[in-house]
Amino acid sequence: METSQNQIEPHSAKSGQKLNWLRAAVLGANDGIVSTASIVVGVAGASNSTGLILTAGVAGLVAGALSMGVGEYISVSTQRDTERALIEKERGELVNSPKLELEELEGIYKAKGLSPQTARTVAQELTAHDVVAAHLDAELGIDPKNLTNPWHAAYASTCAFFCGAIIPIIIVALSPTWVRIPATFFGVLIALIITGSLSAYAGGASKTKATVRVVIGGLLAMAVTFGIGKLFGRAGI
């Protein structure tokens, strides 16, 4: 039985965009888990005060979430401004040198392996359909109708960080003092295994390798900050 085109190429452009959003969300959540867990275990290493530990954790959550959101907004805004400038530049070139731009488009498709005649036909048909979109896609990989929204990116990063950061805070708040540190390490371990698996899924990589990297990095960060907290706690600082 013949394999249909949909079976061969199951991922559309929209599914690719969804995977990119998933990857960004997973990374944001992972940052929230590791950074906030490191803060709370570091403070817990120096003090048994639940109020102090939670205050530090919540402060880290708020600061981290806002930092992620603002950073993502600035980054995506800069990217979108650059894309808009490139779009305007391309529009100007198409107005001033349409023949040269057609030859350039033809050359791009020839370089991709099309015969000169086919490349010429493709370039002409795409130009007739939407000349700006044709050049932006072939030359710059930009879709002028689908530029990234910086507010969406900022909101997604903030929410992802918050969702990750709230995990160690809840564990600390609900755990008895004597089991607080091991419970936090265990809870964060489970959360990192989940985010590691999701990041591997989003990137199409090995789940085992991705999960091991995430878990080792997160637990190492927590162990270091806990050790520093113990050191300062003993010194009475």
VOPAGU-2260 file (C-alpha; in pm, 1 decimal, decimal comma):
REM VOPAGU-2260
SITE   aa  ch    i         X         Y         Z
SITE  MET   A    0       0,0       0,0       0,0
SITE  GLU   A    1     135,7     342,7     -93,7
SITE  THR   A    2     223,9     587,6     181,7
SITE  SER   A    3      33,0     913,1     157,5
SITE  GLN   A    4     204,3    1251,7     164,5
SITE  ASN   A    5      43,7    1329,4     499,1
SITE  GLN   A    6     196,2    1014,4     647,4
SITE  ILE   A    7     541,3    1100,1     513,8
SITE  GLU   A    8     529,8    1463,1     627,4
SITE  PRO   A    9     306,0    1470,2     937,1
SITE  HIS   A   10     432,5    1805,2    1069,2
SITE  SER   A   11     287,3    2123,4     930,2
SITE  ALA   A   12     425,8    2473,5     986,9
SITE  LYS   A   13     173,5    2518,2    1266,2
SITE  SER   A   14     286,2    2199,7    1440,3
SITE  GLY   A   15     645,3    2319,9    1416,0
SITE  GLN   A   16     546,2    2647,8    1580,4
SITE  LYS   A   17     365,6    2457,1    1856,1
SITE  LEU   A   18     678,3    2254,9    1923,2
SITE  ASN   A   19     882,8    2574,2    1946,0
SITE  TRP   A   20     637,3    2715,1    2199,2
SITE  LEU   A   21     647,4    2387,4    2391,2
SITE  ARG   A   22    1026,8    2394,8    2396,7
SITE  ALA   A   23    1030,0    2753,5    2523,2
SITE  ALA   A   24     767,0    2675,5    2788,3
SITE  VAL   A   25     955,7    2369,7    2909,8
SITE  LEU   A   26    1282,7    2561,8    2933,0
SITE  GLY   A   27    1109,6    2842,7    3121,7
SITE  ALA   A   28     952,9    2597,5    3364,0
SITE  ASN   A   29    1285,2    2421,8    3411,8
SITE  ASP   A   30    1453,8    2754,8    3491,2
SITE  GLY   A   31    1182,3    2828,6    3744,3
SITE  ILE   A   32    1220,9    2490,6    3913,2
SITE  VAL   A   33    1600,1    2498,3    3937,0
SITE  SER   A   34    1650,9    2862,7    4032,9
SITE  THR   A   35    1375,3    2874,3    4295,3
SITE  ALA   A   36    1461,6    2533,5    4439,7
SITE  SER   A   37    1824,5    2643,2    4467,3
SITE  ILE   A   38    1717,4    2954,4    4655,7
SITE  VAL   A   39    1494,0    2774,5    4904,8
SITE  VAL   A   40    1738,1    2492,9    4981,4
SITE  GLY   A   41    2020,1    2746,4    5011,1
SITE  VAL   A   42    1825,9    2946,6    5267,9
SITE  ALA   A   43    1707,5    2623,7    5435,4
SITE  GLY   A   44    2069,7    2523,9    5473,5
SITE  ALA   A   45    2131,7    2837,7    5676,6
SITE  SER   A   46    1803,5    2864,3    5865,3
SITE  ASN   A   47    1509,3    2649,9    5977,5
SITE  SER   A   48    1269,4    2946,8    5966,2
SITE  THR   A   49     981,0    2854,3    5737,3
SITE  GLY   A   50     886,7    3221,3    5699,1
SITE  LEU   A   51    1235,8    3316,7    5591,5
SITE  ILE   A   52    1261,8    3029,8    5345,2
SITE  LEU   A   53     922,2    3102,9    5189,8
SITE  THR   A   54     997,4    3474,8    5170,2
SITE  ALA   A   55    1317,4    3404,1    4980,1
SITE  GLY   A   56    1141,1    3154,3    4754,8
SITE  VAL   A   57     851,9    3385,3    4670,0
SITE  ALA   A   58    1090,4    3673,6    4609,1
SITE  GLY   A   59    1292,0    3451,5    4375,1
SITE  LEU   A   60     973,1    3342,1    4197,8
SITE  VAL   A   61     848,2    3697,2    4141,0
SITE  ALA   A   62    1188,4    3833,5    4039,9
SITE  GLY   A   63    1260,8    3540,8    3810,5
SITE  ALA   A   64     919,2    3543,2    3642,7
SITE  LEU   A   65     932,7    3917,6    3578,8
SITE  SER   A   66    1290,8    3893,7    3455,9
SITE  MET   A   67    1197,9    3613,7    3217,1
SITE  GLY   A   68     896,8    3804,4    3087,1
SITE  VAL   A   69    1078,8    4134,7    3040,0
SITE  GLY   A   70    1380,4    3964,9    2885,7
SITE  GLU   A   71    1165,8    3768,6    2642,2
SITE  TYR   A   72     964,5    4078,9    2549,7
SITE  ILE   A   73    1279,7    4278,8    2476,7
SITE  SER   A   74    1439,7    3995,6    2282,7
SITE  VAL   A   75    1135,7    3923,0    2065,0
SITE  SER   A   76    1064,3    4294,9    2013,7
SITE  THR   A   77    1418,8    4344,8    1887,9
SITE  GLN   A   78    1383,2    4046,8    1659,1
SITE  ARG   A   79    1050,4    4172,6    1523,4
SITE  ASP   A   80    1190,3    4525,1    1468,1
SITE  THR   A   81    1477,7    4372,6    1271,6
SITE  GLU   A   82    1238,0    4161,2    1066,4
SITE  ARG   A   83    1022,6    4465,4     990,2
SITE  ALA   A   84    1329,5    4661,5     878,5
SITE  LEU   A   85    1430,7    4376,1     649,1
SITE  ILE   A   86    1077,5    4361,3     507,8
SITE  GLU   A   87    1080,9    4733,2     426,1
SITE  LYS   A   88    1425,8    4702,0     270,3
SITE  GLU   A   89    1306,9    4414,4      52,8
SITE  ARG   A   90     999,2    4610,9     -55,0
SITE  GLY   A   91    1223,0    4897,5    -163,5
SITE  GLU   A   92    1450,0    4667,9    -361,4
SITE  LEU   A   93    1150,5    4513,3    -536,9
SITE  VAL   A   94    1026,0    4858,8    -638,3
SITE  ASN   A   95    1365,1    4985,2    -755,6
SITE  SER   A   96    1509,9    4669,1    -914,2
SITE  PRO   A   97    1233,5    4420,0    -998,0
SITE  LYS   A   98    1431,4    4243,2   -1272,8
SITE  LEU   A   99    1738,4    4195,9   -1056,6
SITE  GLU   A  100    1521,4    4067,4    -773,8
SITE  LEU   A  101    1354,2    3816,8   -1007,3
SITE  GLU   A  102    1696,4    3693,6   -1119,3
SITE  GLU   A  103    1802,1    3667,8    -755,6
SITE  LEU   A  104    1495,3    3460,0    -672,5
SITE  GLU   A  105    1560,6    3239,5    -972,9
SITE  GLY   A  106    1920,4    3191,2    -860,8
SITE  ILE   A  107    1807,9    3082,9    -514,3
SITE  TYR   A  108    1595,7    2803,9    -657,1
SITE  LYS   A  109    1868,5    2701,2    -899,6
SITE  ALA   A  110    2106,5    2673,2    -603,5
SITE  LYS   A  111    1853,3    2443,7    -436,1
SITE  GLY   A  112    1876,6    2201,1    -726,7
SITE  LEU   A  113    1606,5    2308,7    -972,9
SITE  SER   A  114    1687,6    2325,9   -1341,4
SITE  PRO   A  115    1726,4    2679,1   -1483,8
SITE  GLN   A  116    1395,0    2652,9   -1667,8
SITE  THR   A  117    1206,3    2520,7   -1365,5
SITE  ALA   A  118    1368,9    2775,4   -1134,9
SITE  ARG   A  119    1264,2    3052,7   -1371,8
SITE  THR   A  120     906,7    2923,8   -1384,6
SITE  VAL   A  121     883,4    2889,5   -1007,2
SITE  ALA   A  122    1027,4    3238,4    -953,7
SITE  GLN   A  123     782,5    3392,7   -1201,2
SITE  GLU   A  124     478,6    3214,4   -1058,7
SITE  LEU   A  125     566,6    3302,4    -700,5
SITE  THR   A  126     631,7    3662,0    -801,4
SITE  ALA   A  127     293,1    3681,5    -971,3
SITE  HIS   A  128     121,7    3537,7    -662,2
SITE  ASP   A  129     288,9    3750,5    -392,8
SITE  VAL   A  130     621,5    3903,3    -483,8
SITE  VAL   A  131     706,4    4031,1    -134,5
SITE  ALA   A  132     620,7    3705,2      41,0
SITE  ALA   A  133     811,9    3506,0    -220,2
SITE  HIS   A  134    1135,0    3698,7    -164,0
SITE  LEU   A  135    1101,8    3718,7     212,3
SITE  ASP   A  136    1051,9    3344,0     237,3
SITE  ALA   A  137    1329,1    3245,6      -4,6
SITE  GLU   A  138    1589,6    3502,2     102,2
SITE  LEU   A  139    1519,5    3559,6     471,4
SITE  GLY   A  140    1285,6    3286,1     589,7
SITE  ILE   A  141    1034,6    3546,0     711,6
SITE  ASP   A  142     656,0    3522,5     692,9
SITE  PRO   A  143     529,8    3884,8     703,8
SITE  LYS   A  144     184,6    3766,4     812,1
SITE  ASN   A  145     315,8    3564,4    1105,3
SITE  LEU   A  146     571,0    3772,6    1295,1
SITE  THR   A  147     626,7    3672,6    1656,3
SITE  ASN   A  148     423,9    3869,6    1909,2
SITE  PRO   A  149     650,8    3989,0    2195,1
SITE  TRP   A  150     357,5    4007,2    2437,2
SITE  HIS   A  151     269,6    3644,5    2371,9
SITE  ALA   A  152     631,7    3542,6    2422,8
SITE  ALA   A  153     659,0    3743,1    2745,4
SITE  TYR   A  154     334,4    3600,0    2881,2
SITE  ALA   A  155     433,7    3242,7    2796,0
SITE  SER   A  156     778,9    3276,5    2954,6
SITE  THR   A  157     640,1    3437,0    3269,7
SITE  CYS   A  158     371,6    3171,8    3314,5
SITE  ALA   A  159     614,3    2887,2    3243,1
SITE  PHE   A  160     865,3    3016,3    3497,1
SITE  PHE   A  161     590,0    3066,4    3756,4
SITE  CYS   A  162     455,0    2713,7    3708,0
SITE  GLY   A  163     802,1    2567,6    3756,8
SITE  ALA   A  164     900,0    2791,4    4048,1
SITE  ILE   A  165     584,5    2725,1    4247,3
SITE  ILE   A  166     670,9    2354,0    4280,4
SITE  PRO   A  167     959,0    2381,6    4530,2
SITE  ILE   A  168     775,0    2654,8    4720,1
SITE  ILE   A  169     470,5    2431,7    4769,4
SITE  ILE   A  170     692,1    2144,3    4880,9
SITE  VAL   A  171     869,3    2362,0    5137,2
SITE  ALA   A  172     542,5    2507,5    5264,4
SITE  LEU   A  173     378,2    2167,0    5315,9
SITE  SER   A  174     674,6    1962,9    5440,3
SITE  PRO   A  175     765,6    1921,1    5807,7
SITE  THR   A  176    1097,7    2079,7    5904,1
SITE  TRP   A  177    1282,3    1750,9    5949,7
SITE  VAL   A  178    1196,6    1625,0    5599,9
SITE  ARG   A  179    1194,4    1958,9    5415,9
SITE  ILE   A  180    1528,4    1927,8    5234,3
SITE  PRO   A  181    1497,8    1564,8    5114,4
SITE  ALA   A  182    1135,5    1626,6    5014,5
SITE  THR   A  183    1238,2    1927,2    4809,2
SITE  PHE   A  184    1518,2    1733,6    4639,3
SITE  PHE   A  185    1283,3    1445,2    4562,5
SITE  GLY   A  186    1002,1    1667,5    4434,7
SITE  VAL   A  187    1238,0    1866,6    4217,1
SITE  LEU   A  188    1388,2    1541,7    4086,3
SITE  ILE   A  189    1044,9    1426,3    3966,9
SITE  ALA   A  190     969,8    1767,3    3813,5
SITE  LEU   A  191    1304,5    1773,4    3630,6
SITE  ILE   A  192    1247,5    1425,8    3492,4
SITE  ILE   A  193     916,1    1546,9    3349,2
SITE  THR   A  194    1060,0    1866,7    3200,1
SITE  GLY   A  195    1359,9    1677,6    3064,2
SITE  SER   A  196    1133,0    1429,9    2887,8
SITE  LEU   A  197     916,2    1709,1    2747,3
SITE  SER   A  198    1219,3    1903,5    2621,5
SITE  ALA   A  199    1345,4    1590,0    2447,7
SITE  TYR   A  200    1003,4    1539,8    2289,1
SITE  ALA   A  201     994,4    1901,2    2169,3
SITE  GLY   A  202    1341,9    1877,1    2019,8
SITE  GLY   A  203    1314,6    1522,0    1889,0
SITE  ALA   A  204    1618,9    1417,7    2095,2
SITE  SER   A  205    1693,3    1119,6    2316,4
SITE  LYS   A  206    1473,1    1134,7    2626,3
SITE  THR   A  207    1729,9     956,3    2840,6
SITE  LYS   A  208    2019,3    1189,8    2758,3
SITE  ALA   A  209    1808,2    1505,3    2785,3
SITE  THR   A  210    1657,1    1397,8    3116,1
SITE  VAL   A  211    1993,1    1299,5    3266,7
SITE  ARG   A  212    2143,1    1638,2    3169,9
SITE  VAL   A  213    1852,9    1830,9    3318,6
SITE  VAL   A  214    1843,5    1626,8    3638,3
SITE  ILE   A  215    2218,7    1638,9    3700,5
SITE  GLY   A  216    2234,0    2013,3    3635,0
SITE  GLY   A  217    1938,6    2088,9    3859,6
SITE  LEU   A  218    2045,7    1868,6    4148,7
SITE  LEU   A  219    2402,1    1998,1    4126,7
SITE  ALA   A  220    2278,9    2358,0    4150,1
SITE  MET   A  221    2068,3    2271,0    4454,1
SITE  ALA   A  222    2352,3    2084,1    4621,6
SITE  VAL   A  223    2591,7    2376,8    4573,3
SITE  THR   A  224    2350,2    2635,6    4711,6
SITE  PHE   A  225    2256,9    2409,7    5002,8
SITE  GLY   A  226    2624,1    2369,1    5085,1
SITE  ILE   A  227    2678,0    2744,8    5070,7
SITE  GLY   A  228    2375,5    2797,7    5295,4
SITE  LYS   A  229    2512,7    2548,3    5549,4
SITE  LEU   A  230    2851,7    2717,7    5541,6
SITE  PHE   A  231    2708,3    3063,6    5605,5
SITE  GLY   A  232    2466,9    2926,2    5866,1
SITE  ARG   A  233    2748,8    2772,6    6066,3
SITE  ALA   A  234    2950,2    3091,3    6038,9
SITE  GLY   A  235    2654,3    3281,1    6184,2
SITE  ILE   A  236    2642,7    3523,9    5892,9
